[in-house]
Amino acid sequence: MVQTTAYRYIVRDDEILHGEPIIQGTRTPVRAIVETWRMGMAPEEIPKGMPHLSLGQIFGALTYYSDHQDEINQYIEKNRIPDELLDPLVKDL
């Protein structure tokens, strides 16, 4: 079941990522955009790596994050790959 939120581009769908907040019409979680932004990529550059998203959707996700940091940070931590499973060639990137 798709649940709308108070945010234009953000929905929850019980069948996609167990209801984690995603961009409407995609399977892209808010956390993916936040993690890309945290790595230093400007919001205007993110659609180059995620061409299925508009700049409005990117800013919508970041707005959602700004109001729900604890929730999204929990999703980020829950989905983090443990250091011992990282390939040494990418560990320090």
C-alpha positions in Angstrom: 0.0 0.0 0.0 1.4 3.4 -1.0 1.2 6.1 1.7 1.6 9.7 0.8 3.5 12.1 3.0 3.3 15.8 3.6 6.2 16.1 1.1 5.4 16.4 -2.6 7.8 13.8 -3.9 8.1 11.4 -1.0 6.0 8.3 -0.4 6.1 5.0 1.5 5.2 1.8 -0.2 5.0 -1.3 2.0 6.1 -3.4 -1.0 9.3 -1.3 -1.7 12.1 -1.4 0.9 9.6 -2.3 3.6 8.0 1.1 3.7 11.2 3.2 3.8 10.6 6.7 2.4 11.2 6.7 -1.4 10.9 9.1 -4.3 7.4 8.7 -5.7 7.3 6.6 -8.9 10.8 5.1 -8.3 12.5 2.6 -6.0 15.0 5.3 -4.9 15.2 5.7 -1.2 15.6 9.1 0.4 18.7 7.8 2.1 20.5 7.2 -1.3 20.1 10.9 -2.1 21.2 11.9 1.4 24.3 9.7 1.2 25.3 11.0 -2.2 24.9 14.6 -0.9 26.9 13.8 2.3 29.8 12.6 0.1 30.1 16.2 -1.1 28.0 16.1 -4.3 26.0 19.3 -4.9 22.2 18.7 -5.2 22.4 20.1 -8.8 24.9 17.4 -9.7 23.0 14.4 -8.2 20.7 14.0 -11.3 23.8 13.3 -13.4 24.3 10.1 -11.5 20.6 9.4 -11.0 19.2 10.7 -14.3 15.7 9.3 -13.5 15.3 12.0 -10.8 14.5 15.6 -11.3 16.2 18.4 -9.3 12.9 19.0 -7.6 12.8 15.4 -6.4 16.4 15.8 -5.1 15.5 18.9 -3.1 12.3 17.2 -1.9 14.4 14.3 -0.5 16.8 16.7 1.2 13.9 18.7 2.6 12.4 15.5 4.0 15.8 14.6 5.4 16.1 17.9 7.1 12.9 17.3 8.9 13.4 13.6 9.6 17.2 13.2 10.2 17.0 10.6 12.9 14.7 8.4 10.9 16.9 8.6 7.7 20.1 8.2 9.7 18.7 5.0 11.1 18.0 3.7 7.6 21.5 4.7 6.5 23.1 2.8 9.5 20.9 -0.2 9.0 22.0 -0.5 5.4 25.7 0.3 5.9 28.1 -2.4 4.7 30.3 -3.5 7.5 34.0 -2.5 7.1 35.1 -6.1 7.1 33.0 -6.8 4.0 34.4 -3.9 2.0 36.9 -4.6 -0.7 40.3 -3.1 0.4 40.5 -1.2 -2.9 37.3 0.8 -2.1 37.6 1.0 1.7 39.3 4.4 1.8 37.2 6.1 -0.9 
